[in-house]
Amino acid sequence: MKTKTRIAAIIIKQGKLLMLKGRGYKELWTPGGKIQEGESDEECLKRELKEEIGVDLVSMKYFGEYSAPSPYHHRITRNKVYLAEIDGGIHTGHEIESFIWYSRDDFENNKYPMIPLDKERLISDLIKNGLF
């Protein structure tokens, strides 16, 4: 099965995690997107954050890597995840329908549908590391 690499941002403010909902989808996911050929992780994240939510990347720190079958495509998605700081107000672009600041209570009460990888592994790791 083909593998695509996605660079993802973990953006946490006041104890809440920024999650996006793409146009035409029901699940939430972390900001980010597929890396283009010749692009660094930082270049990809800068581009995706600007395109998706209109913000600038200030800093990024590697958090981890997660691979899983894509819920939308016949491929494996390799997610390289970074803790990120941003600058600017969030404005959704043409790909993103809405965003929420997702709370720990939202997670514990299964309030929103979410990409399985984020729900089952990433958020658990953020909690284990005392970040969420």
DRENNUFI-830794 format. One record per residue: residue in three letters; x, y, z of N, C-alpha, C in turn. Coordinates in steps of 0.1 Angstrom, whole numbers, plus 5000, padded with zeros to 4 digits. Each point is the difference from the previous one (the first is absolute). Layout:
N
ALAXYZXYZXYZ...
# end
This chain:
132
MET500849885000499250125000500950125000LYS499650104993500850134998499950085014THR501150075002500150085012500250154997LYS499350085006500150154998500450065014THR500950105000500450065012499250135002ARG499550025012499350115004500750075011ILE500250135000500650085011498850065008ALA500049985013498850045008500550095011ALA499250105004500250095011499149975012ILE500750005011499250005013500150145005ILE498950065001499950145004499150005013ILE500650035011499250005013500150145006LYS498850055003499950135007499049995011GLN500450055012499149995012499449865002GLY500949904998499649865003499149944989LYS499850074989499249944989500849984988LEU499649904992500749964988499250054988LEU500750064991499450054987499749884991MET498749984996499649904991499250064989LEU500249944988499350054988499049904994LYS499050054993499049924993500150044986GLY500449914991500150024986498650014994ARG499950084989498850014992499549864995GLY498849965003499549874995500349885009TYR500750035011500449895010499350025013LYS499849895007499450015014501050005011GLU501249944998501049985010500950135002LEU500550015012501050115003501449944997TRP500950084997501449964999500950125004THR501349975002501050105003500350084987PRO500450135002500450084988501349944994GLY500150014987501249954993499649944986GLY500949944994499749944987501249934994LYS499849954988501049914993501250094996ILE501149945002501350064996500249994985GLN500550114994500349994986501449974997GLU500349944989501349964996501050125002GLY501149975007501150105002499750105011GLU498949995007499650095010500549955014SER500450085008500449965014498749995008ASP500149945012498949995009499550145004GLU501050095003499650145004499450074988GLU500549994988499450074988498549954998CYS499849875002498749944998499050065011LEU500550005012499150045011499750154998LYS500950084997499850144997498950024990ARG500249934988499150014989498649965004GLU499949885006498749945004499350095010LEU500650055010499450095010499550134993LYS500750054991499650124993498849974991GLU500149894993498949974991498749965007GLU500149925011498849955007499450105009ILE500850075008499450085010500650145001GLY500850044990500550144999500950055011VAL500849915006500950045011501449974996ASP500950075007501549984997500549905011LEU500949924996500749915009501250085006VAL500050005014501050075007501249905004SER499649885005501049905004499349874999MET500949895000499549875000501049915006LYS499549905008500949905006499449864998TYR500949914995499649874997499349935012PHE498949934998499349935011500049854997GLY499849964988499949864997499549964986GLU500049874997499649964987499049895002TYR498950004992498949915001499649964986SER499949874998499549954987498749925001ALA499250014991498749935000499450004986PRO499149914997499250004988499250134999SER500050074989499250124998498549965001PRO499250085007498549975000499350044987TYR500750074991499450064988500649944987HIS501249955001500749964988500649865002HIS500349934989500649865001501550025001ARG500550045012501450025002500350015015ILE501249995004500550025013500450155001THR499650075011500450135003501050005011ARG501250064997501150015010499950145005ASN499650025012499950145006501250035008LYS500750104996501150065008499450125008VAL500049995013499250095008501050095008TYR499750135000500850105006499150095010LEU500550035011499450105009500350134993ALA499050094998500250124992499550125008GLU500750114998499550135004499650084987ILE498950075001499650084988499850145004ASP499950094989499750145002498950034990GLY499050085005498950054991498749945004GLY499050064996498649955002499749894990ILE499249915005499649884992498950044991HIS500249984987499050024989500049884991THR498949924999500049884992500150034986GLY500849924992500150014986499049924993HIS500249984987499049934992499949855003GLU501149945006499949855003499449985014ILE500050105009499549985013498750065003GLU499049935005498750055003499950075013SER500749945010499950075013501249955009PHE500250065012501049965009499450015014ILE500549925009499650015014501349995009TRP499850055012501049985010499549895009TYR500649884998499549885005500649985014SER499149975010500349995014500249855004ARG500749995011500149865006498649945003ASP499150095004498649955003499449954987ASP500250084989499549954987500549864996PHE501349985003500649874997499449895009GLU500050035013499549895009498549974998ASN499250104995498649974997499749974986ASN501149984992499849964986499050104993LYS500250135002499150104995499950014985TYR501249984993500050024986500649884993PRO499649974988500749904992501450044997MET500949915000501450044998500749894991ILE501050044993500949904993500549905010PRO499849874997500449895010501450025006LEU501050034991501450015005500150105011ASP499450124997500150115010499349955013LYS498849954999499249965012500749895008GLU500549904993500449885006501550005005ARG500850084993501450005003500650145004LEU499850104991500650135002499650075013ILE498750015002499550075012500449925012SER500049875000500449935012501550035003ASP500850014990501450035002500250155005LEU499250094995500050145006499750005015ILE499049925003499649995014501149935009LYS500649894995501149935007501150105002ASN500350094991501150095001499650135007GLY498850015006499650115007499850134992LEU499749984987499850124992498650034997PHE499149915004498550024997499249945011
# end
